[in-house]
Amino acid sequence: MTFDAVVHVSLRPGIADPQGATIERALPALGFEGVSGVGVGKAISFRVEAADEAAARSLVEDLCHRFLTNPVIEDSSITLQPADVPVA
């Protein structure tokens, strides 16, 4: 089966986020009041072939821990859904 995967990566609580802080400081000057807690992360999307959703999730989790994230300072969340179009 083919699955569409999206991995959202964010900094762990307590890790400094200078990009988020810079954005948050700039917002009032741009007319955006009342915005706080800005955090910057990344989203990585791809397709994966696996026997079933459990196998796909296990594969993506392994990718996260070994390659896509720095588990010391980053957290990740995974979204999986069956792909609409099979990969040729």
N, C-alpha and C positions, 0 to 999 in steps of 0.2 A: 504494500500500500504506500501511497505517497501522501505526505503531510506537509502543510505549510506551517512553518515555525517562526515565531517572533520571540526574541529574547530581549527583555528590557533590563538594562544594566544601570544601577544607581550606586552612589557612594553609600557606605554603611553609616549609620548614625554616629556622630562624633568625629567624622572625617571632614576636614576643611574642604569647602567647595568654593574656590576663588571665582570660578566662572559664574556660579549662581549668585554669589555676593555682589559681583560687579553688575550683573543684570538688575538685581534688586535695588542697588543704589541708584542706577540710571532711570528707573521707572518713574519716580516722581517728576523728574525734569521733562519727561515725555508726556506728562499729564495722566499717568496711571497711579492714582493714590490707593492706599489700602491693600496693596499686594505685598505679601510677605512669605517667607519660607521657600524662596525660589531655589530649586535644585536643578542641576544640569546632569543629564545622563545620556545614554545612547540606546538606540533600538537596532537590532540586527535581525534581518529577515532572510529566510532561505527555505529550501525544500529538502526533505529528508525521506529516504526510502526505508521502510521498516515493516516487519511482519504485522504489527498492530500498534495501537496508540501507546501501550505501556513500553514496548521496545523503542518506539520513537522518542518518548519522554526520557528514557534511560540514556539513549544516545546523546540527546541534546544536553542533558544534565552533565554528562561526561565532557562534552565539548565546552560547556561553561566552565567547569572546574579546571580543565587542562589547557584551554586556549582562549576562550572569548572573554573571560573576566580575570581580574586579580582577586581571588577569594579572600585575601588579607584585608582589602579595603573596599571591595565592591560586593553588592548583593545582586541577584538576578531573579527575574520571574519569567516563566515560560508560558507561552500560549501556543497550543497546537490545534489544528483543525484539518480534516481531510481536504486534500487539494481538489479543486474543481476540475482541473485539467491534468491528466497524467503527463509525467515527464517522458519525453520521447527518448 
